[in-house]
Amino acid sequence: MAVMDYRRKHGLDPSKDRAGSGLLRDLIIRPALKAGLGPAYVPLVLDIAFTQILRFVWLTSLFETGGVFETLNLNTDQCGVSFGLLQWSQKAGQLHRFLEVCSTREPAEWGRIMAGSSLAANAVLEYTSKPNGGLDPRGWAIDPAFELTKDPWRSKLQALGTSLPMQRVQLDLASEVYRAELARETSYAGKSTSERGFAFLLDLANQFGPTRVEREYTNAAQPGVVEAAILKKMEDAFTAMASLRFQPQVRARREFFRTTTLLSDEAPSAH
């Protein structure tokens, strides 16, 4: 029934009830609403290999945004706008870095999306480079003209998320961030750490910051303590750090990475 409905909706032969090559081609070339990172979407639509590092990014993105490229958090945490797969934060300067990379790596697409604003397209780059991303202590823009939670900026940010060239930029930047953090983790956790262990640490660093993760790992990784026990100790420690209302979510997220069959307990063959 779903196949026939899709065919009818998009002008394909509705009498066929199977997903043939024509339907699959249509799925690939048709822009997706709320497109999500995944093992099929990345190689088929974006023409990018779904590497091991992207698997790590993908697993984190499932918790941050459900894997949806265009997701915006509109100051619910007093950090201004957080954007995209890894929820790059305006207050932390991560959103500025993403916007700057978009403007330099895909200048034509950047110009197309940012055109039509009463402010110069690159003015938002200058504004988000300010201390705390140009935000007051409550996460609102000090200059109302750059309140990114409102239009025209909100719509432009969403357009960056739906653009295929900018989705590739997101994947490139996320991969770069995770490769750098993976190198850091290898230096203190050791090359024998499993794929599960690295994924656990990468996700934790994205959520709580790499400095705290390294500190807690060092505390937990005493001589003779196996990796499974280290991860459980870290789960307990970071759950206790969270406020009471967020502790169930933190616990569930840590348990997922400790137990999911999507990850191996063997050391990864390549990073």
C-alpha positions as CSV (number, residue, x, y, z in Angstrom):
1,M,0.0,0.0,0.0
2,A,2.8,2.4,0.9
3,V,4.5,1.8,-2.5
4,M,1.3,2.4,-4.4
5,D,0.6,5.6,-2.4
6,Y,4.1,6.9,-3.2
7,R,3.7,6.0,-6.9
8,R,0.3,7.8,-7.1
9,K,1.6,10.9,-5.2
10,H,4.7,11.4,-7.4
11,G,3.3,10.5,-10.8
12,L,4.6,7.0,-11.2
13,D,2.6,4.0,-12.4
14,P,0.2,3.4,-9.5
15,S,-0.8,-0.1,-10.8
16,K,2.5,-1.6,-9.7
17,D,2.8,-2.6,-6.0
18,R,6.6,-3.2,-5.9
19,A,9.5,-0.9,-5.5
20,G,11.3,-1.3,-8.8
21,S,14.4,0.6,-10.1
22,G,12.3,3.5,-11.3
23,L,10.8,4.1,-7.8
24,L,14.3,3.7,-6.2
25,R,15.7,6.3,-8.6
26,D,12.9,8.7,-7.8
27,L,13.5,8.2,-4.0
28,I,17.2,9.1,-4.5
29,I,16.8,12.2,-6.7
30,R,13.7,13.7,-5.0
31,P,14.6,16.2,-2.2
32,A,13.6,14.7,1.1
33,L,11.6,16.5,3.7
34,K,13.6,16.4,7.0
35,A,16.4,14.4,5.4
36,G,18.3,12.3,7.9
37,L,21.8,11.0,8.1
38,G,21.9,7.2,7.6
39,P,23.8,4.3,5.9
40,A,21.6,4.6,2.8
41,Y,21.1,8.3,2.4
42,V,24.7,9.3,2.6
43,P,26.1,7.2,-0.3
44,L,23.0,7.2,-2.5
45,V,21.9,10.8,-2.2
46,L,25.1,12.7,-1.1
47,D,27.5,10.4,-3.0
48,I,29.7,10.2,0.1
49,A,31.1,6.9,1.6
50,F,29.5,6.0,4.9
51,T,32.8,5.6,6.8
52,Q,33.4,4.4,10.3
53,I,33.8,8.0,11.5
54,L,30.4,8.8,10.0
55,R,28.9,5.8,11.8
56,F,30.1,7.4,15.1
57,V,28.5,10.8,14.0
58,W,25.3,9.0,13.0
59,L,24.9,7.4,16.3
60,T,25.3,10.7,18.2
61,S,23.0,12.4,15.8
62,L,20.2,9.9,16.5
63,F,20.1,11.3,20.1
64,E,20.8,15.0,19.2
65,T,18.3,15.4,16.3
66,G,17.0,12.0,15.3
67,G,19.6,12.3,12.5
68,V,17.8,15.2,10.8
69,F,20.2,17.7,9.1
70,E,18.0,20.8,9.5
71,T,17.0,20.5,13.2
72,L,17.1,23.8,15.2
73,N,17.1,24.2,18.9
74,L,15.7,27.7,19.5
75,N,17.3,28.7,22.8
76,T,15.6,26.2,25.0
77,D,18.9,25.8,26.9
78,Q,19.8,29.6,27.0
79,C,22.6,29.0,24.3
80,G,20.9,30.7,21.4
81,V,20.4,28.6,18.3
82,S,21.9,25.1,18.1
83,F,21.9,23.7,14.6
84,G,22.3,20.4,12.7
85,L,23.4,16.9,13.3
86,L,25.6,17.6,16.3
87,Q,23.6,20.6,17.5
88,W,26.4,23.2,17.0
89,S,25.8,25.8,19.7
90,Q,25.7,29.5,19.0
91,K,26.9,30.4,22.6
92,A,29.9,28.0,22.4
93,G,31.0,29.4,19.0
94,Q,30.3,26.1,17.2
95,L,27.5,27.6,15.1
96,H,29.8,30.4,13.9
97,R,32.4,27.8,12.8
98,F,29.8,25.9,10.9
99,L,28.5,29.1,9.1
100,E,32.0,30.2,8.3
101,V,32.8,26.7,6.8
102,C,29.6,26.9,4.7
103,S,30.5,30.4,3.3
104,T,34.0,29.3,2.4
105,R,33.5,25.8,1.0
106,E,30.2,26.4,-0.8
107,P,30.2,30.2,-1.5
108,A,27.7,30.1,-4.4
109,E,25.2,28.1,-2.3
110,W,25.8,30.3,0.7
111,G,25.1,33.4,-1.4
112,R,21.9,31.9,-2.8
113,I,20.5,31.0,0.6
114,M,21.6,34.2,2.4
115,A,20.4,36.5,-0.5
116,G,17.5,38.8,0.1
117,S,18.3,39.7,3.6
118,S,18.2,43.4,4.6
119,L,21.6,42.8,6.2
120,A,24.7,41.7,4.3
121,A,25.0,38.0,3.9
122,N,28.3,37.8,5.8
123,A,27.1,40.1,8.6
124,V,25.8,37.1,10.5
125,L,29.4,35.6,10.4
126,E,30.7,38.8,12.1
127,Y,27.9,38.8,14.6
128,T,28.2,35.1,15.7
129,S,32.0,35.5,16.1
130,K,31.3,37.8,19.0
131,P,31.9,36.6,22.6
132,N,29.2,34.1,23.6
133,G,27.9,34.2,20.0
134,G,26.5,37.7,20.5
135,L,24.1,36.5,23.2
136,D,23.0,37.8,26.6
137,P,23.1,35.6,29.7
138,R,19.6,34.2,28.8
139,G,20.7,33.2,25.3
140,W,19.0,36.0,23.3
141,A,20.8,38.2,20.8
142,I,22.1,41.5,22.2
143,D,21.4,43.0,18.8
144,P,17.7,42.2,17.9
145,A,18.6,42.4,14.2
146,F,20.5,39.1,14.7
147,E,18.0,37.2,16.8
148,L,18.6,33.9,15.0
149,T,15.5,32.2,16.5
150,K,13.3,34.5,14.3
151,D,12.9,35.0,10.6
152,P,14.6,35.8,8.3
153,W,17.5,34.0,10.0
154,R,15.5,31.0,11.2
155,S,14.3,30.2,7.7
156,K,17.8,30.7,6.3
157,L,19.3,28.3,8.8
158,Q,16.7,25.7,7.9
159,A,17.5,26.2,4.2
160,L,21.2,25.5,5.1
161,G,20.0,22.2,6.6
162,T,17.9,21.1,3.6
163,S,20.6,22.1,0.9
164,L,22.4,19.0,-0.4
165,P,25.8,20.9,-0.7
166,M,25.4,22.2,2.8
167,Q,24.5,18.7,4.1
168,R,27.9,17.6,2.6
169,V,29.5,20.4,4.5
170,Q,27.8,19.3,7.7
171,L,29.2,15.8,7.2
172,D,32.7,17.1,6.4
173,L,32.8,19.3,9.5
174,A,31.3,16.6,11.8
175,S,33.9,14.1,10.5
176,E,36.7,16.6,11.1
177,V,35.5,17.3,14.7
178,Y,35.2,13.6,15.4
179,R,38.5,12.6,13.9
180,A,40.3,15.2,16.1
181,E,38.5,14.0,19.2
182,L,39.2,10.4,18.3
183,A,42.9,11.2,18.1
184,R,42.7,12.8,21.5
185,E,40.9,9.8,22.9
186,T,43.4,7.3,21.4
187,S,46.2,9.2,23.2
188,Y,44.7,8.7,26.7
189,A,42.5,5.6,26.2
190,G,44.9,3.6,24.1
191,K,44.6,2.0,20.6
192,S,43.2,-1.2,22.0
193,T,39.9,0.6,23.0
194,S,37.0,-1.1,21.2
195,E,34.7,0.5,18.6
196,R,32.1,0.6,21.4
197,G,34.5,2.4,23.7
198,F,35.4,5.0,21.2
199,A,31.8,5.6,20.2
200,F,30.8,6.0,23.9
201,L,33.6,8.5,24.5
202,L,32.9,10.5,21.3
203,D,29.2,10.8,22.1
204,L,30.0,11.8,25.7
205,A,32.5,14.4,24.6
206,N,29.9,15.9,22.2
207,Q,27.4,16.1,25.1
208,F,29.6,17.1,28.0
209,G,32.9,18.4,26.5
210,P,36.2,16.5,26.0
211,T,38.0,17.8,29.0
212,R,35.5,16.4,31.5
213,V,35.4,13.1,29.6
214,E,39.2,12.7,29.7
215,R,39.2,13.5,33.4
216,E,36.5,11.0,34.2
217,Y,38.1,8.3,32.0
218,T,41.4,8.7,33.9
219,N,39.6,8.4,37.2
220,A,37.7,5.2,36.1
221,A,40.6,3.5,34.2
222,Q,42.5,2.2,37.2
223,P,44.9,-0.7,36.7
224,G,43.1,-4.0,36.1
225,V,39.7,-2.4,35.4
226,V,38.3,-3.8,32.1
227,E,36.7,-1.5,29.5
228,A,33.1,-2.6,30.3
229,A,33.6,-1.6,33.9
230,I,35.2,1.7,32.9
231,L,32.2,2.7,30.7
232,K,29.8,1.7,33.5
233,K,31.7,3.9,36.0
234,M,31.6,6.8,33.5
235,E,27.9,6.3,32.9
236,D,27.3,6.5,36.7
237,A,29.5,9.6,37.0
238,F,28.0,11.6,34.2
239,T,24.4,10.6,35.2
240,A,25.1,12.0,38.6
241,M,26.5,15.3,37.1
242,A,23.2,15.9,35.2
243,S,20.3,17.7,36.8
244,L,17.6,15.4,38.3
245,R,15.2,16.0,35.4
246,F,17.8,15.0,32.8
247,Q,19.3,12.0,34.6
248,P,17.0,9.4,33.0
249,Q,17.8,10.6,29.5
250,V,21.6,10.7,30.3
251,R,21.4,7.2,31.7
252,A,19.5,5.8,28.7
253,R,21.9,7.3,26.3
254,R,24.9,5.9,28.0
255,E,23.3,2.5,28.3
256,F,22.6,2.5,24.6
257,F,26.2,3.0,23.7
258,R,27.3,0.3,26.3
259,T,24.9,-2.3,25.0
260,T,23.8,-1.7,21.4
261,T,24.6,-4.5,18.9
262,L,25.3,-1.7,16.3
263,L,28.8,-1.5,17.9
264,S,31.6,-4.0,18.2
265,D,33.6,-4.9,21.2
266,E,36.6,-5.3,19.0
267,A,39.2,-2.6,18.3
268,P,38.3,-0.7,15.1
269,S,40.5,-1.7,12.1
270,A,40.9,1.9,11.0
271,H,39.7,5.3,12.2
